[in-house]
Amino acid sequence: MNIIVLMKQTPDTAQLSGTVDGFKLSEYGGPRIVNPWDEYAIETAIQMRETHDGKVTVLCMGKEEAKDALKTALAMGVDEAVLISDPAMEGSDSLATAHILVAAIRKTGDFDILIGGRAAIDGNMSATAVQVAALLDIPQISYVADLIEVNPDAKTIKAVRLLEKARETVTSTLPAMITVVKEINEPRYPSLIGIRKAARAEVPVWNLTDLGLDASEVGLAGSRVTWQVELPTVREAQVEIIEGPPAEAAKKLIDRLLEEKVI
């Protein structure tokens, strides 16, 4: 089987402070990791290859530092990792990103299945995978919590979707796109040998020219949605402590709440 995982490098939210400075850290620098949801996608792909043989390729669109996340995937056991990077790609919305990923998928070659995490923890939109599937004109199964059967010969897949109040079993033809949730598995830790091998690996970088794309198709020029992220206005708060016996304090509290028209 030829399996492609779509991965993103995201801020390491575990390292952010509990103040608004943590927000600045996530947006303008700070530690970055493999998007946690994508770890389950990588593990799913590796398990699928262990069962059916084949190859696992991870594609990641990002800046040069995203190679660190790709090397984590290599250390976990994927066969190949490719960084998709070009200054012109900055500012791409989910649709422009999907066009870039589709070009990279086609450059990679024939595939049986695409796998991604349910969402990226920074945007949490869950839109890119849907758009990739639509542009490729293939079926898409979201929120996959279990794979009942993958049959490369018959080109079919049977999966269980985790919905809000139920589980849904669906079947689809291959090639297809699936996005997985954490219930599907427990991502493995990279082995020491895997870490050493990944450290020595050269991660190829594909730019717009490699993908046959024009700058007008990507980045802000090729996007229909733009993001403006800013900190909320700081509000000054006043705290008043009501003291006294419980009954008296309760009466004072009620009087104040009525005065402020809270109740």
C-alpha positions in Angstrom: 0.0 0.0 0.0 1.1 3.5 -0.7 0.0 5.6 2.3 0.4 9.4 2.6 0.0 11.3 5.9 -0.7 15.0 5.9 1.0 16.5 8.9 1.3 20.0 10.3 3.7 21.5 12.8 1.9 23.4 15.5 2.8 25.3 18.7 3.5 23.2 21.7 0.6 24.3 23.9 2.0 22.4 26.9 4.9 24.9 27.0 2.8 28.0 26.9 2.4 30.1 30.0 -1.0 30.6 31.6 -1.0 34.3 30.7 -1.7 36.2 27.5 2.0 36.0 26.8 1.4 32.4 26.0 -0.7 33.5 23.1 2.1 35.7 21.8 4.4 32.8 22.1 2.2 30.5 20.1 1.8 33.1 17.3 5.2 34.6 17.0 7.7 31.8 17.9 8.1 29.4 20.8 8.4 25.7 20.8 6.7 23.7 18.0 5.8 20.1 17.6 4.0 17.6 15.5 0.3 18.5 15.7 -0.9 16.1 18.4 -3.8 14.9 16.3 -1.4 14.0 13.5 0.5 11.7 15.8 -2.5 9.3 15.7 -2.5 9.6 11.9 1.2 8.7 11.7 0.6 5.7 14.0 -2.4 4.6 11.9 -0.3 4.7 8.7 2.6 2.8 10.3 0.2 0.0 11.6 -1.4 -0.2 8.2 2.0 -0.6 6.5 3.0 -3.3 9.1 -0.2 -5.2 8.2 -0.3 -4.7 4.4 3.3 -3.8 3.5 4.0 -0.8 1.3 5.3 2.7 2.0 4.4 5.6 4.3 5.2 9.1 3.1 4.6 12.2 5.3 4.0 15.6 3.7 4.2 18.8 5.8 3.7 22.4 4.6 5.6 24.9 6.6 8.9 26.8 7.2 12.4 25.3 7.5 11.9 24.5 11.2 9.1 22.1 10.3 11.9 19.6 9.4 12.1 18.9 13.1 8.5 17.7 13.1 9.2 15.6 10.0 12.2 14.0 11.7 9.9 13.0 14.6 7.7 11.2 12.1 10.8 9.5 10.6 11.9 8.5 14.1 8.5 6.9 14.7 9.0 4.8 11.6 7.7 6.4 8.4 9.6 5.7 5.2 9.8 9.2 3.7 9.2 12.8 4.8 8.9 15.8 2.6 8.8 19.5 3.5 6.7 21.7 1.3 8.0 25.2 1.7 8.2 28.5 -0.2 8.0 32.1 1.0 5.1 32.6 -1.4 3.0 30.1 0.5 2.8 32.2 3.7 -0.7 33.4 4.5 -2.4 30.6 2.6 -5.9 29.8 3.8 -7.2 26.3 4.1 -8.2 26.1 0.4 -4.9 27.5 -0.9 -3.2 25.0 1.5 -5.3 22.2 0.0 -4.2 23.2 -3.5 -0.6 23.0 -2.4 -1.0 19.7 -0.7 -2.9 18.2 -3.7 0.0 19.3 -6.0 2.5 17.6 -3.6 0.3 14.4 -3.4 0.2 14.2 -7.2 4.0 14.7 -7.3 4.4 11.8 -4.8 2.6 9.4 -7.2 -0.2 6.9 -6.9 -1.6 6.3 -3.5 -4.1 4.1 -1.8 -5.0 6.2 1.2 -4.5 9.7 2.7 -4.5 10.0 6.5 -4.7 13.1 8.6 -5.6 14.1 12.2 -9.1 15.3 12.9 -7.9 19.0 13.1 -4.9 21.2 13.8 -4.8 22.5 17.3 -3.9 26.0 16.2 -6.8 26.6 13.8 -9.1 23.7 14.8 -11.1 24.1 11.5 -11.0 20.5 10.2 -11.4 22.0 6.7 -8.1 21.2 4.8 -8.6 17.4 4.6 -12.1 17.9 3.3 -10.9 20.3 0.6 -8.0 18.0 -0.3 -10.5 15.1 -0.9 -12.8 17.3 -2.9 -10.0 18.6 -5.1 -8.8 15.0 -5.7 -12.4 13.8 -6.2 -12.0 10.9 -3.7 -14.2 9.8 -0.8 -13.5 11.2 2.7 -14.2 9.6 6.1 -13.8 11.9 9.1 -13.5 11.2 12.8 -12.4 7.6 12.3 -12.1 5.8 15.7 -11.5 2.3 14.4 -10.5 0.6 11.2 -12.5 -2.7 10.8 -11.0 -3.7 7.5 -8.6 -2.3 4.9 -8.5 -4.5 1.7 -5.9 -3.2 -0.7 -6.8 -5.9 -3.3 -10.5 -5.1 -3.3 -9.7 -1.4 -2.9 -12.1 -1.0 0.0 -12.1 0.3 3.6 -14.5 -0.2 6.5 -14.3 2.2 9.4 -16.1 3.4 12.5 -16.7 7.1 12.9 -17.0 8.6 16.3 -20.0 11.0 16.3 -21.3 13.1 19.2 -23.9 10.7 20.3 -23.2 7.5 18.4 -20.7 5.4 16.4 -21.3 5.0 12.7 -19.8 2.2 10.5 -19.2 3.1 6.9 -17.5 1.5 3.9 -15.7 3.2 1.1 -13.7 2.5 -2.0 -10.0 3.3 -2.2 -8.2 5.6 -2.8 -9.8 7.7 0.0 -9.0 10.3 2.6 -9.6 9.6 6.3 -9.1 11.8 9.4 -8.6 10.0 12.7 -9.4 10.7 16.4 -7.4 9.7 19.5 -9.5 6.7 20.1 -8.0 4.9 17.2 -4.7 4.0 18.8 -1.8 5.0 21.1 1.1 6.7 19.1 4.4 4.9 19.7 7.5 6.6 21.1 10.4 6.9 18.6 13.0 4.3 19.2 16.6 5.2 19.9 17.7 3.7 16.6 14.8 5.6 14.9 16.0 8.9 16.5 19.5 8.4 15.3 18.4 7.4 11.8 16.1 10.5 11.6 18.9 12.8 12.8 21.0 11.8 9.8 18.2 11.9 7.3 18.0 14.6 4.6 14.5 15.9 4.3 13.8 17.1 0.8 12.1 20.4 0.3 9.6 21.1 -2.5 8.9 24.6 -3.6 6.4 26.2 -6.0 8.5 25.3 -9.0 8.8 21.7 -8.0 5.0 21.5 -7.6 4.2 23.3 -10.8 2.3 26.1 -9.0 2.3 29.9 -9.5 2.6 32.4 -6.7 -0.8 33.8 -7.7 -2.4 30.5 -6.7 -1.1 30.4 -3.1 -0.4 32.6 -0.1 -2.5 35.7 0.4 -2.9 36.1 -3.4 -4.5 32.7 -3.7 -6.6 32.9 -0.5 -10.2 33.8 0.0 -10.0 34.1 3.7 -7.5 36.2 5.7 -6.8 35.9 9.4 -6.3 38.7 11.9 -5.3 37.5 15.3 -4.9 39.9 18.3 -5.1 39.9 22.0 -8.3 41.0 23.7 -8.5 44.4 25.3 -7.3 44.3 28.9 -10.0 45.2 31.3 -9.4 46.4 34.9 -11.3 44.6 37.5 -12.3 45.6 41.0 -12.8 43.1 43.8 -15.0 43.8 46.8 -14.9 41.5 49.8 -18.1 41.4 51.9 -17.3 40.5 55.5 -19.4 39.7 58.5 -21.6 36.8 59.8 -23.0 34.6 57.0 -26.6 35.9 57.1 -25.5 39.5 57.2 -23.0 39.0 54.4 -25.6 37.2 52.3 -28.0 40.1 52.7 -25.3 42.6 51.7 -24.4 40.5 48.7 -28.0 40.4 47.5 -28.4 44.2 48.0 -25.3 44.8 45.9 -26.4 42.5 43.2 -29.8 44.2 43.0 -28.0 47.6 43.0 -25.8 46.5 40.1 -28.9 45.0 38.4 -27.3 41.6 38.2 -30.5 40.0 39.6 
